[in-house]
């Protein structure tokens, strides 16, 4: 029996040693694996943190982009309103359909938005009475211009009509010639060689009336 136990001791010891060796190796493997898992966890947490930061940046950028987009849309609306107003002034109406502008020309609306153009004018100066700007029309003469100035500015004219000669002025604003005086008129700074009814008037002309003697 003792011999049997002695013969079995060596295998048993070997098994025990192997068990310790392999058991130690398993524990070391577990420790290494645990370290690897911990490192992977750290790496994963870092990636999660990076992704969260990236998402936050994207959200921030989206907010900024949204604000820029809203600003651009507001600017676009303002420019569309200005464009529509300008086209309206020019007699053009704008119809917006599906965000595209269709332009329709209405030539009969321009006078509704533009002020009346200033008509051509000429000047009437009466010595001792005043200086006046008068709108002229086709076929106006120095005589008709004087009549308009009188009517618009509250003074009177007196005249006599002669066949073939036209009007001969005998009084302006109550001032009448005395003795050998008469109402002479100058056309654009020069003594007129024709009667007032025969002197045609054009834009920016000037007629000057004053008493003179012969």
PyMOL commands that set and color helices and strands:
alter all, ss='L'
color gray80, all
select helices_A, chain A and resi 2-89+107-113+142-153
alter helices_A, ss='H'
color red, helices_A
select strands_A, chain A and resi 92-97+100-105+121-126+130-135+157-162+166-172+175-176+181-187+190-191+206-213
alter strands_A, ss='S'
color yellow, strands_A
deselect
rebuild
show_as cartoon
